[in-house]
Amino acid sequence: MAAKKLGKPSLAIVRSSPLSCTSPPRKLGNHGLTLWQTIMSEYQISDSGGLEILYQICAATDRAERQREIIDDEGETITIKGVLRAHPLLREELANRAFICRGLQRLGLNVEAVKPVGRPGKGY
């Protein structure tokens, strides 16, 4: 039996690929698509559950922004039967924004983003 030559294995350069910005599973508006692209450029979300949660967050962002536009056009208060009341969409907008924050936290996106490997900053 011939003896194998023991030595150092050959080295190869491994290139890191940039994070691919996966397209959302369904159509999003401008605000939602911007949020999708921003998050996908900073974090690696590849599981189907995480992508769906992110999609729902982005869809809620679009809805909250549409509600904000309506509130801005109609005013934050409306008069119903002579009584001044808060615009009904204020509550809905707040609920959407709370859902967005909870969803981002549930995905763990309130922690530090994936950063490219590079030279560390200078110490003090």
DSSP file (Angstrom, degrees, kcal/mol; ACC not computed):
  #  RESIDUE AA STRUCTURE BP1 BP2  ACC     N-H-->O    O-->H-N    N-H-->O    O-->H-N    TCO  KAPPA ALPHA  PHI   PSI    X-CA   Y-CA   Z-CA
    1    1 A M              0   0    0      0, 0.0     2,-0.3     0, 0.0     0, 0.0   0.000 360.0 360.0 360.0 131.7    0.0    0.0    0.0
    2    2 A A        -     0   0    0      1,-0.1     2,-0.3     0, 0.0     0, 0.0  -0.559 360.0-120.4 -80.0 139.3    1.4    3.4   -1.0
    3    3 A A        -     0   0    0     -2,-0.3     2,-0.2     1,-0.1    -1,-0.1  -0.598  25.4-120.9 -80.0 137.8    1.7    5.9    1.8
    4    4 A K        -     0   0    0     -2,-0.3     2,-0.7     1,-0.1    -1,-0.1  -0.538  25.5-115.0 -76.9 143.6   -0.2    9.2    1.3
    5    5 A K        -     0   0    0     -2,-0.2     2,-0.6     1,-0.0    -1,-0.1  -0.696  29.1-149.7 -80.1 117.6    1.9   12.3    1.3
    6    6 A L        +     0   0    0     -2,-0.7     2,-0.3     3,-0.0    -3,-0.0  -0.779  40.4 122.5 -90.9 126.9    0.9   14.3    4.3
    7    7 A G        -     0   0    0     -2,-0.6    -2,-0.0     0, 0.0     0, 0.0  -0.913  65.0 -52.2-162.1-173.9    1.2   18.0    3.8
    8    8 A K        -     0   0    0     -2,-0.3     3,-0.1     1,-0.1     2,-0.1  -0.520  58.6-115.1 -73.6 139.1   -0.8   21.2    3.9
    9    9 A P        -     0   0    0      0, 0.0     2,-0.1     0, 0.0    -1,-0.1  -0.385  38.0 -96.4 -70.1 153.9   -3.9   21.2    1.8
   10   10 A S        -     0   0    0      1,-0.1     2,-0.3    -2,-0.1     0, 0.0  -0.432  40.1-130.1 -70.2 147.0   -4.1   23.6   -1.1
   11   11 A L        -     0   0    0     -2,-0.1     2,-0.4    -3,-0.1    -1,-0.1  -0.712  20.6-167.7 -99.8 149.0   -5.8   26.9   -0.4
   12   12 A A        -     0   0    0     -2,-0.3     2,-0.5     2,-0.0     0, 0.0  -0.978  25.8-113.9-134.2 148.5   -8.5   28.4   -2.5
   13   13 A I        -     0   0    0     -2,-0.4     2,-0.6     2,-0.0    -2,-0.0  -0.696  26.4-156.8 -82.8 128.3   -9.9   31.9   -2.4
   14   14 A V        -     0   0    0     -2,-0.5     2,-0.5     2,-0.0    -2,-0.0  -0.933   7.8-151.3-107.2 120.2  -13.6   32.0   -1.3
   15   15 A R        -     0   0    0     -2,-0.6     2,-0.4     1,-0.0    -2,-0.0  -0.763  10.2-134.2 -93.8 132.4  -15.4   35.0   -2.5
   16   16 A S        -     0   0    0     -2,-0.5     3,-0.0     3,-0.0    -2,-0.0  -0.706  19.5-137.1 -84.1 133.7  -18.3   36.3   -0.5
   17   17 A S        -     0   0    0     -2,-0.4     3,-0.1     1,-0.1    -1,-0.0  -0.669  25.2-105.4 -88.5 145.1  -21.3   37.1   -2.6
   18   18 A P        -     0   0    0      0, 0.0     2,-0.2     0, 0.0    -1,-0.1  -0.326  49.2 -85.6 -65.2 153.1  -23.2   40.2   -1.8
   19   19 A L        -     0   0    0     22,-0.2     2,-0.3     1,-0.1    25,-0.0  -0.398  47.1-127.7 -61.2 126.1  -26.5   39.7    0.0
   20   20 A S        -     0   0    0     -2,-0.2     2,-1.4    -3,-0.1    -1,-0.1  -0.587   9.9-133.8 -78.8 137.2  -29.1   39.1   -2.7
   21   21 A C        -     0   0    0     -2,-0.3    -1,-0.1    20,-0.0    20,-0.1  -0.695  26.1-151.2 -92.0  86.1  -32.1   41.3   -2.4
   22   22 A T        -     0   0    0     -2,-1.4    18,-0.1    18,-0.1    -3,-0.0  -0.277  18.7-113.3 -58.3 138.5  -34.8   38.7   -2.8
   23   23 A S        -     0   0    0      1,-0.1    -1,-0.1     2,-0.1     0, 0.0  -0.426  36.3 -98.4 -71.4 149.0  -38.0   40.1   -4.4
   24   24 A P        -     0   0    0      0, 0.0    -1,-0.1     0, 0.0     4,-0.1  -0.344  29.0-120.5 -65.5 151.9  -41.1   40.3   -2.2
   25   25 A P  S    S+     0   0    0      0, 0.0     2,-0.3     0, 0.0    -2,-0.1   0.786  93.2  17.8 -66.4 -26.8  -43.5   37.4   -2.7
   26   26 A R  S    S-     0   0    0      1,-0.0     2,-0.0     0, 0.0     0, 0.0  -0.870 102.7 -67.7-137.9 171.0  -46.3   39.7   -3.7
   27   27 A K        -     0   0    0     -2,-0.3     2,-0.3     1,-0.0    -1,-0.0  -0.294  47.6-171.9 -65.2 140.0  -46.7   43.3   -4.8
   28   28 A L        -     0   0    0     -4,-0.1    31,-0.1     1,-0.1     2,-0.0  -0.911  20.7-117.4-126.6 157.1  -45.8   46.1   -2.4
   29   29 A G     >  -     0   0    0     -2,-0.3     4,-2.7    29,-0.2     5,-0.2  -0.149  45.9 -84.1 -79.7-175.2  -46.3   49.9   -2.7
   30   30 A N  H  > S+     0   0    0      2,-0.2     4,-2.2     1,-0.2     5,-0.2   0.915 127.0  44.5 -60.0 -47.9  -43.4   52.4   -2.6
   31   31 A H  H  > S+     0   0    0      2,-0.2     4,-2.1     1,-0.2    -1,-0.2   0.924 116.8  45.4 -66.7 -44.5  -43.0   52.6    1.2
   32   32 A G  H  > S+     0   0    0      2,-0.2     4,-2.6     1,-0.2    -1,-0.2   0.897 113.1  50.1 -65.5 -40.8  -43.3   48.9    1.7
   33   33 A L  H  X S+     0   0    0     -4,-2.7     4,-2.6     2,-0.2     5,-0.2   0.884 109.5  51.7 -66.8 -38.0  -40.9   48.1   -1.1
   34   34 A T  H  X S+     0   0    0     -4,-2.2     4,-2.3    -5,-0.2    -1,-0.2   0.925 111.6  46.7 -62.9 -44.1  -38.4   50.6    0.2
   35   35 A L  H  X S+     0   0    0     -4,-2.1     4,-2.6     2,-0.2     5,-0.2   0.917 111.8  51.9 -63.2 -43.4  -38.5   49.0    3.6
   36   36 A W  H  X S+     0   0    0     -4,-2.6     4,-2.7     1,-0.2     5,-0.2   0.943 112.2  45.1 -56.8 -50.5  -38.2   45.5    2.1
   37   37 A Q  H  X S+     0   0    0     -4,-2.6     4,-1.4     1,-0.2    -1,-0.2   0.882 113.0  50.7 -65.3 -38.7  -35.1   46.5    0.1
   38   38 A T  H  X S+     0   0    0     -4,-2.3     4,-1.0    -5,-0.2    -1,-0.2   0.945 114.3  43.0 -63.5 -48.4  -33.5   48.2    3.1
   39   39 A I  H >X S+     0   0    0     -4,-2.6     4,-2.6     1,-0.2     3,-0.7   0.916 113.0  51.7 -66.3 -42.7  -34.0   45.2    5.4
   40   40 A M  H 3< S+     0   0    0     -4,-2.7    -1,-0.2    -5,-0.2    -2,-0.2   0.761 108.8  52.2 -68.1 -22.8  -32.9   42.7    2.8
   41   41 A S  H 3< S+     0   0    0     -4,-1.4    -1,-0.2    -5,-0.2    -2,-0.2   0.718 118.6  35.9 -82.1 -20.2  -29.7   44.7    2.2
   42   42 A E  H << S+     0   0    0     -4,-1.0    72,-1.8    -3,-0.7     2,-0.3   0.701 120.1  39.2-103.0 -24.2  -28.9   44.7    5.9
   43   43 A Y  S  < S-     0   0    0     -4,-2.6     2,-0.8    70,-0.2    -1,-0.1  -0.879  72.5-124.6-128.8 156.9  -30.1   41.3    7.1
   44   44 A Q        +     0   0    0     -2,-0.3     2,-0.6    -3,-0.1    -4,-0.1  -0.862  36.1 165.8-102.9 100.2  -30.1   37.8    5.8
   45   45 A I        +     0   0    0     -2,-0.8    -2,-0.1     1,-0.1    62,-0.0  -0.965  11.8 145.0-114.8 115.9  -33.6   36.5    5.8
   46   46 A S        +     0   0    0     -2,-0.6     2,-0.2   -24,-0.0    -1,-0.1   0.548  36.2  99.0-128.4 -13.9  -34.0   33.4    3.8
   47   47 A D  S  > S-     0   0    0      1,-0.1     4,-2.4     4,-0.0     5,-0.2  -0.507  74.4-124.9 -80.3 150.1  -36.6   31.2    5.5
   48   48 A S  H  > S+     0   0    0      1,-0.2     4,-2.1     2,-0.2     5,-0.2   0.859 109.1  52.2 -63.5 -37.0  -40.1   31.2    4.2
   49   49 A G  H  > S+     0   0    0      2,-0.2     4,-2.4     1,-0.2    -1,-0.2   0.929 111.1  46.6 -64.5 -45.1  -41.7   32.2    7.6
   50   50 A G  H  > S+     0   0    0      1,-0.2     4,-2.5     2,-0.2    -2,-0.2   0.886 111.7  51.2 -64.3 -39.5  -39.3   35.1    8.0
   51   51 A L  H  X S+     0   0    0     -4,-2.4     4,-2.3     2,-0.2    -1,-0.2   0.884 110.8  48.7 -65.7 -38.1  -39.9   36.3    4.5
   52   52 A E  H  X S+     0   0    0     -4,-2.1     4,-2.6     2,-0.2    -2,-0.2   0.910 111.0  49.5 -68.7 -41.3  -43.7   36.2    5.0
   53   53 A I  H  X S+     0   0    0     -4,-2.4     4,-2.3     1,-0.2    -2,-0.2   0.934 112.1  48.8 -61.5 -44.1  -43.5   38.1    8.3
   54   54 A L  H  X S+     0   0    0     -4,-2.5     4,-2.4     1,-0.2    -2,-0.2   0.902 109.7  52.2 -61.9 -40.3  -41.3   40.7    6.5
   55   55 A Y  H  X S+     0   0    0     -4,-2.3     4,-2.7     1,-0.2    -1,-0.2   0.937 109.4  49.1 -60.7 -45.3  -43.8   40.9    3.7
   56   56 A Q  H  X S+     0   0    0     -4,-2.6     4,-2.3     1,-0.2    -1,-0.2   0.885 110.5  51.3 -62.3 -38.4  -46.7   41.5    6.2
   57   57 A I  H  X S+     0   0    0     -4,-2.3     4,-1.8     2,-0.2    -1,-0.2   0.924 112.0  46.4 -62.0 -45.0  -44.6   44.2    7.9
   58   58 A C  H  X S+     0   0    0     -4,-2.4     4,-2.0     2,-0.2    -2,-0.2   0.874 111.3  51.2 -68.1 -37.5  -44.0   45.9    4.6
   59   59 A A  H  X S+     0   0    0     -4,-2.7     4,-2.2     1,-0.2    -1,-0.2   0.893 109.7  50.8 -65.0 -39.3  -47.7   45.6    3.6
   60   60 A A  H  X S+     0   0    0     -4,-2.3     4,-2.8     2,-0.2    -2,-0.2   0.843 106.5  55.7 -66.1 -33.2  -48.6   47.2    6.9
   61   61 A T  H  X S+     0   0    0     -4,-1.8     4,-2.2     2,-0.2    -2,-0.2   0.927 107.7  48.1 -63.6 -44.7  -46.2   50.0    6.2
   62   62 A D  H  X S+     0   0    0     -4,-2.0     4,-2.2     2,-0.2    -2,-0.2   0.929 113.5  47.5 -59.4 -45.2  -47.9   50.7    3.0
   63   63 A R  H  X S+     0   0    0     -4,-2.2     4,-2.6     1,-0.2    -2,-0.2   0.917 111.0  50.4 -64.6 -43.7  -51.3   50.7    4.7
   64   64 A A  H  X S+     0   0    0     -4,-2.8     4,-2.3     1,-0.2    -1,-0.2   0.888 110.9  49.6 -62.3 -38.8  -50.1   53.0    7.5
   65   65 A E  H  X S+     0   0    0     -4,-2.2     4,-2.0     2,-0.2    -1,-0.2   0.890 110.6  49.5 -69.1 -38.1  -48.7   55.5    5.0
   66   66 A R  H  X S+     0   0    0     -4,-2.2     4,-2.0     2,-0.2    -2,-0.2   0.912 111.9  49.2 -64.0 -41.9  -52.0   55.5    3.0
   67   67 A Q  H  X S+     0   0    0     -4,-2.6     4,-2.6     1,-0.2    -2,-0.2   0.907 109.1  52.6 -63.4 -40.9  -53.9   56.1    6.3
   68   68 A R  H  X S+     0   0    0     -4,-2.3     4,-2.6     1,-0.2    -1,-0.2   0.892 107.7  51.8 -61.3 -40.5  -51.5   58.9    7.2
   69   69 A E  H  X S+     0   0    0     -4,-2.0     4,-2.0     2,-0.2    -1,-0.2   0.912 110.7  47.6 -63.5 -42.5  -52.1   60.6    3.8
   70   70 A I  H  X S+     0   0    0     -4,-2.0     4,-2.8     2,-0.2     5,-0.3   0.922 112.8  48.8 -64.0 -43.9  -55.9   60.4    4.3
   71   71 A I  H  X S+     0   0    0     -4,-2.6     4,-2.5     1,-0.2    -2,-0.2   0.908 110.2  51.3 -62.2 -42.0  -55.6   61.8    7.9
   72   72 A D  H  < S+     0   0    0     -4,-2.6    -1,-0.2     1,-0.2    -2,-0.2   0.879 114.2  44.4 -63.2 -37.2  -53.3   64.6    6.6
   73   73 A D  H  < S+     0   0    0     -4,-2.0    -2,-0.2    -5,-0.2    -1,-0.2   0.910 124.1  32.9 -71.8 -43.2  -55.9   65.5    3.9
   74   74 A E  H  < S-     0   0    0     -4,-2.8    -2,-0.2     1,-0.2    -3,-0.2   0.641 113.5-112.8 -91.8 -16.2  -59.0   65.3    6.1
   75   75 A G     <  -     0   0    0     -4,-2.5    -1,-0.2    -5,-0.3    -2,-0.1  -0.053  24.7 -89.2  97.7 155.8  -57.4   66.5    9.4
   76   76 A E  S    S+     0   0    0     -4,-0.1    11,-3.0    10,-0.1     2,-0.4   0.635 111.3  48.5 -78.6 -14.0  -56.8   64.7   12.7
   77   77 A T  E     -A   86   0A   0      9,-0.3     2,-0.3    -3,-0.1     9,-0.2  -0.948  65.6-172.4-124.6 149.5  -60.2   65.6   14.0
   78   78 A I  E     -A   85   0A   0      7,-2.9     7,-3.5    -2,-0.4     2,-0.6  -0.932  24.6-120.1-133.3 159.5  -63.6   65.3   12.4
   79   79 A T  E     -A   84   0A   0     -2,-0.3     2,-0.5     5,-0.2     5,-0.2  -0.901  26.7-177.1-104.9 122.4  -67.1   66.5   13.4
   80   80 A I  E >  S-A   83   0A   0      3,-2.9     3,-1.8    -2,-0.6    -2,-0.0  -0.974  74.8 -20.1-121.3 117.5  -69.7   63.9   13.9
   81   81 A K  T 3  S-     0   0    0     -2,-0.5    -1,-0.2     1,-0.3     3,-0.1   0.882 129.3 -50.7  51.8  43.1  -73.2   65.1   14.8
   82   82 A G  T 3  S+     0   0    0      1,-0.2     2,-0.5    -3,-0.0    -1,-0.3   0.486 116.3 115.0  79.6   2.7  -71.8   68.4   16.0
   83   83 A V  E <   -A   80   0A   0     -3,-1.8    -3,-2.9     2,-0.0     2,-0.5  -0.917  65.4-129.8-111.6 129.9  -69.2   66.7   18.2
   84   84 A L  E     +A   79   0A   0     -2,-0.5     2,-0.3    -5,-0.2    -5,-0.2  -0.635  38.6 170.2 -77.4 124.0  -65.5   67.1   17.5
   85   85 A R  E     -A   78   0A   0     -7,-3.5    -7,-2.9    -2,-0.5     2,-0.1  -0.890  38.9 -91.8-132.8 161.6  -63.8   63.6   17.5
   86   86 A A  E     -A   77   0A   0     -2,-0.3    -9,-0.3    -9,-0.2   -10,-0.1  -0.455  55.7 -94.1 -69.0 145.5  -60.5   62.1   16.6
   87   87 A H    >>  -     0   0    0    -11,-3.0     3,-1.8     1,-0.1     4,-0.5  -0.399  30.8-131.1 -60.1 132.9  -60.2   60.8   13.1
   88   88 A P  H >> S+     0   0    0      0, 0.0     4,-1.0     0, 0.0     3,-0.5   0.785 104.1  62.6 -60.4 -27.0  -61.1   57.1   13.1
   89   89 A L  H 3> S+     0   0    0      1,-0.2     4,-3.0     2,-0.2     5,-0.2   0.660  85.1  75.9 -74.5 -13.9  -58.0   56.2   11.0
   90   90 A L  H <> S+     0   0    0     -3,-1.8     4,-2.3     1,-0.2    -1,-0.2   0.935  98.0  45.3 -59.7 -44.5  -55.7   57.5   13.8
   91   91 A R  H <X S+     0   0    0     -4,-0.5     4,-2.2    -3,-0.5    -1,-0.2   0.899 114.2  48.8 -65.1 -41.3  -56.4   54.3   15.8
   92   92 A E  H  X S+     0   0    0     -4,-1.0     4,-2.2     2,-0.2    -2,-0.2   0.898 110.9  50.0 -67.1 -40.7  -55.9   52.1   12.7
   93   93 A E  H  X S+     0   0    0     -4,-3.0     4,-2.5     1,-0.2    -2,-0.2   0.930 111.1  49.2 -63.0 -44.7  -52.7   53.8   11.7
   94   94 A L  H  X S+     0   0    0     -4,-2.3     4,-2.4    -5,-0.2    -2,-0.2   0.899 109.5  52.2 -61.4 -41.1  -51.3   53.4   15.3
   95   95 A A  H  X S+     0   0    0     -4,-2.2     4,-2.2     2,-0.2    -1,-0.2   0.904 110.5  48.3 -62.7 -41.3  -52.3   49.7   15.2
   96   96 A N  H  X S+     0   0    0     -4,-2.2     4,-2.2     2,-0.2    -2,-0.2   0.917 112.0  48.4 -65.0 -42.7  -50.5   49.2   12.0
   97   97 A R  H  X S+     0   0    0     -4,-2.5     4,-2.2     2,-0.2    -2,-0.2   0.870 110.8  50.9 -67.4 -35.4  -47.4   51.0   13.2
   98   98 A A  H  X S+     0   0    0     -4,-2.4     4,-2.6     2,-0.2    -1,-0.2   0.902 109.5  51.4 -65.8 -40.4  -47.4   48.9   16.4
   99   99 A F  H  X S+     0   0    0     -4,-2.2     4,-2.7     2,-0.2    -2,-0.2   0.904 108.7  51.9 -61.0 -41.5  -47.7   45.7   14.3
  100  100 A I  H  X S+     0   0    0     -4,-2.2     4,-2.5     2,-0.2     5,-0.2   0.939 111.5  45.8 -61.1 -48.3  -44.7   46.9   12.3
  101  101 A C  H  X S+     0   0    0     -4,-2.2     4,-2.1     1,-0.2    -2,-0.2   0.916 114.3  47.5 -63.8 -43.9  -42.6   47.4   15.4
  102  102 A R  H  X S+     0   0    0     -4,-2.6     4,-2.7     1,-0.2    -1,-0.2   0.907 112.7  50.0 -63.4 -41.1  -43.6   44.1   17.0
  103  103 A G  H  X S+     0   0    0     -4,-2.7     4,-2.1     2,-0.2    -2,-0.2   0.912 109.9  49.2 -65.0 -42.6  -42.9   42.3   13.8
  104  104 A L  H  <>S+     0   0    0     -4,-2.5     5,-2.8     1,-0.2     4,-0.4   0.895 113.7  47.3 -62.7 -39.1  -39.5   43.8   13.4
  105  105 A Q  H ><5S+     0   0    0     -4,-2.1     3,-1.1    -5,-0.2     5,-0.2   0.904 109.3  53.2 -68.2 -40.6  -38.7   42.9   17.0
  106  106 A R  H 3<5S+     0   0    0     -4,-2.7    -2,-0.2     1,-0.3    -1,-0.2   0.856 107.8  51.2 -63.5 -35.3  -40.0   39.3   16.5
  107  107 A L  T 3<5S-     0   0    0     -4,-2.1    -1,-0.3    -5,-0.2    -2,-0.2   0.590 116.5-118.4 -75.4  -9.6  -37.7   38.9   13.4
  108  108 A G  T X 5S+     0   0    0     -3,-1.1     3,-0.9    -4,-0.4    -3,-0.2   0.749  72.3 136.1  79.7  23.6  -34.8   40.1   15.6
  109  109 A L  T 3 < +     0   0    0     -5,-2.8    -4,-0.2     1,-0.2    -5,-0.1   0.357  52.2  79.5 -88.5   7.5  -34.2   43.1   13.4
  110  110 A N  T 3  S+     0   0    0     -6,-0.4    -1,-0.2    -5,-0.2     2,-0.2   0.277  84.8  77.7 -93.7  11.5  -33.8   45.4   16.4
  111  111 A V  S <  S-     0   0    0     -3,-0.9     0, 0.0     1,-0.1     0, 0.0  -0.598 102.7 -58.2-109.5 176.5  -30.3   44.1   16.9
  112  112 A E        -     0   0    0     -2,-0.2    -1,-0.1     1,-0.1     3,-0.1  -0.246  58.0-122.0 -60.7 137.5  -27.1   44.9   14.9
  113  113 A A        -     0   0    0      1,-0.1     2,-0.4    -4,-0.1   -70,-0.2  -0.285  35.0 -85.7 -75.5 161.6  -27.3   44.3   11.2
  114  114 A V        -     0   0    0    -72,-1.8    -1,-0.1    -2,-0.0     0, 0.0  -0.551  52.3-162.6 -66.7 124.7  -24.9   42.1    9.2
  115  115 A K        -     0   0    0     -2,-0.4     3,-0.1    -3,-0.1   -73,-0.0  -0.860  21.8-102.7-114.3 147.9  -21.9   44.2    8.4
  116  116 A P        -     0   0    0      0, 0.0     2,-0.3     0, 0.0    -1,-0.0  -0.317  43.0-100.3 -65.5 150.6  -19.3   43.6    5.8
  117  117 A V        +     0   0    0      3,-0.0     2,-0.3     1,-0.0     0, 0.0  -0.521  66.9 130.7 -69.9 133.2  -15.9   42.2    7.0
  118  118 A G        -     0   0    0     -2,-0.3    -3,-0.0    -3,-0.1    -1,-0.0  -0.925  58.5 -46.6-164.9-172.5  -13.5   45.1    7.1
  119  119 A R        -     0   0    0     -2,-0.3     2,-0.0     1,-0.1     0, 0.0  -0.515  60.5-115.9 -72.7 133.3  -10.9   46.8    9.1
  120  120 A P        -     0   0    0      0, 0.0    -1,-0.1     0, 0.0     3,-0.1  -0.311  36.3 -97.8 -67.8 155.3  -11.9   47.6   12.6
  121  121 A G        -     0   0    0      1,-0.1     2,-0.2    -2,-0.0     0, 0.0  -0.213  45.9 -88.7 -68.4 162.9  -12.2   51.2   13.7
  122  122 A K        -     0   0    0      1,-0.1    -1,-0.1     2,-0.0     2,-0.0  -0.494  42.5-126.0 -74.2 140.7   -9.5   53.0   15.5
  123  123 A G              0   0    0     -2,-0.2    -1,-0.1     1,-0.1     0, 0.0  -0.246 360.0 360.0 -77.0 172.1   -9.5   52.8   19.3
  124  124 A Y              0   0    0     -2,-0.0    -1,-0.1     0, 0.0    -2,-0.0   0.453 360.0 360.0 -83.5 360.0   -9.4   55.8   21.6
